[in-house]
Amino acid sequence: MTQCHSFIVILVKPLVIISIKF
């Protein structure tokens, strides 16, 4: 469960950064 959450964070974090950039 924790590992899955960590994986989701790794996937979502770049999307958030891109969202802020654009």
MARSEMAR-118604 format. One record per atom (N, C-alpha, C): atom name; x, y, z. Coordinates in nm, 3 decimals, padded with zeros to 5 digits. Example, Ala and Ser with C-alpha at 12.3 -4.5 7.8 and 13.67 -1.06 7.14 Angstrom:
REM MARSEMAR-118604
('N',(01.319,-00.569,00.780));
('CA',(01.230,-00.450,00.780));
('C',(01.320,-00.330,00.780));
('N',(01.285,-00.225,00.708));
('CA',(01.367,-00.106,00.714));
('C',(01.290,00.003,00.787));
//
This chain:
REM MARSEMAR-118604
('N',(00.084,-00.120,00.000));
('CA',(00.000,00.000,00.000));
('C',(00.088,00.126,00.000));
('N',(00.185,00.130,00.088));
('CA',(00.277,00.244,00.096));
('C',(00.359,00.256,-00.033));
('N',(00.402,00.140,-00.085));
('CA',(00.481,00.139,-00.208));
('C',(00.398,00.192,-00.325));
('N',(00.273,00.155,-00.331));
('CA',(00.182,00.201,-00.436));
('C',(00.164,00.353,-00.426));
('N',(00.146,00.403,-00.305));
('CA',(00.131,00.547,-00.283));
('C',(00.256,00.622,-00.328));
('N',(00.371,00.568,-00.296));
('CA',(00.499,00.628,-00.337));
('C',(00.509,00.633,-00.489));
('N',(00.467,00.526,-00.556));
('CA',(00.469,00.519,-00.702));
('C',(00.378,00.625,-00.763));
('N',(00.261,00.644,-00.704));
('CA',(00.165,00.746,-00.751));
('C',(00.227,00.885,-00.735));
('N',(00.291,00.910,-00.624));
('CA',(00.355,01.040,-00.599));
('C',(00.462,01.067,-00.705));
('N',(00.543,00.966,-00.736));
('CA',(00.648,00.978,-00.839));
('C',(00.586,01.012,-00.975));
('N',(00.470,00.956,-01.004));
('CA',(00.403,00.984,-01.132));
('C',(00.337,01.123,-01.134));
('N',(00.277,01.162,-01.024));
('CA',(00.199,01.286,-01.018));
('C',(00.289,01.409,-01.003));
('N',(00.397,01.398,-00.927));
('CA',(00.486,01.512,-00.901));
('C',(00.532,01.582,-01.030));
('N',(00.584,01.511,-01.130));
('CA',(00.622,01.576,-01.256));
('C',(00.505,01.646,-01.325));
('N',(00.387,01.589,-01.317));
('CA',(00.269,01.652,-01.377));
('C',(00.236,01.785,-01.308));
('N',(00.251,01.789,-01.178));
('CA',(00.227,01.912,-01.102));
('C',(00.331,02.018,-01.140));
('N',(00.456,01.980,-01.152));
('CA',(00.564,02.071,-01.191));
('C',(00.537,02.128,-01.331));
('N',(00.497,02.043,-01.424));
('CA',(00.464,02.086,-01.562));
('C',(00.345,02.182,-01.558));
('N',(00.246,02.150,-01.476));
('CA',(00.127,02.233,-01.463));
('C',(00.163,02.374,-01.414));
('N',(00.253,02.383,-01.317));
('CA',(00.299,02.512,-01.263));
('C',(00.381,02.588,-01.369));
('N',(00.464,02.516,-01.442));
('CA',(00.548,02.579,-01.546));
('C',(00.462,02.642,-01.656));
('N',(00.364,02.570,-01.702));
('CA',(00.275,02.620,-01.807));
('C',(00.153,02.684,-01.744));
//
